[in-house]
Amino acid sequence: MVASSPSKSEFSLGSYLLSDGPAGFMLSWVAGFVDTSAFIILFGIFTAHVTGNIALAGYEFVQADEESTITHLLMFPAFMVAVAATSLLARYARKKDWPVFAVLLTAEAIALTVFLIVGVNLSPALIFNIQEEYILPIGIAGVIAMAVQNALMKEAKGVFKSYIPTTVMTGNTTQLTIDLVQVAISKLAPAGDEKAALAAAESVERMGRILPILLGFALGGLGATYFVLISETWWSLVIPVIVISFMAVVAFSEHFKAAASQR
């Protein structure tokens, strides 16, 4: 009997879709779409990250806009509670030997669905008039959904080669710039400088994972701008719900496939 070479494993579409590039692209696309949608319809609420909300809260405090200040500040504890709940869910899933990535993707799909339902029911009143009593519940629902994704990237250990955020692009842009500098410097290094060559190779590899995320977020934001401004409703959020649900199904499928192959 001739043993098959492990290096010639069959191509798996599911495994490819869950690898750094495609999965990072889809997750960042969702974050860009959701964050931009909320920013447009909720008049300046950021759902994917808390930094913008804190900055806006400071601005509104100076402007003596008490109601808006409180609305933006409440996004911070909502975000923290959702991250804590997601982390606890991940720990429980690991304890039960459940596929953590698939479980957390399912949690995000559910949270996005709730965000969609709340938004669809309350957002029509916001189109013609700013009403904080509607902005607050929709914003919190969106923050919870994106908090799940923020925690997911930290808790889904082993799925991605290393942690790269898919909801906030500041750190990714910084790292991309540093890697570009490293590659440029390595070109000026003396021939045979193995240390410079290794650093450049690492930078190129990392850039290959960061670029799809930056592109995904940008395209998600553009998509949201197009759909929201045309439809003037929250129904466009059904698209990110479908994307995350699809990823969850693929993740569960890959888990069960791997489990079956080990029997």
Buried (B, 14 or more C-beta within 10 A) or exposed (E): EEEEEEEEEEEEEBBEBBBBBBBBBBBBBBBBBBBBBBBBBBBBBBBBBBEBBBEBBEBBBEEEBEEBBBBBBBBBEBBEBBBEBBBEBBEEBBEEEBBBBBBBBBBBBBBBBBBBEBBBEBBEEBEEEEEBEBBBEBBBBBBBBBBBBBBBBEBBEEBBEEEBBBBBBEEBEEBBEEBEEBBEEBEEBEEEEEEBEEBBEEBBEBBEBBBBBBBBBBBBBEBBBEBBEEEBBBBBBBBBBEBBBBBBBBBBBBBEEEEEEEE
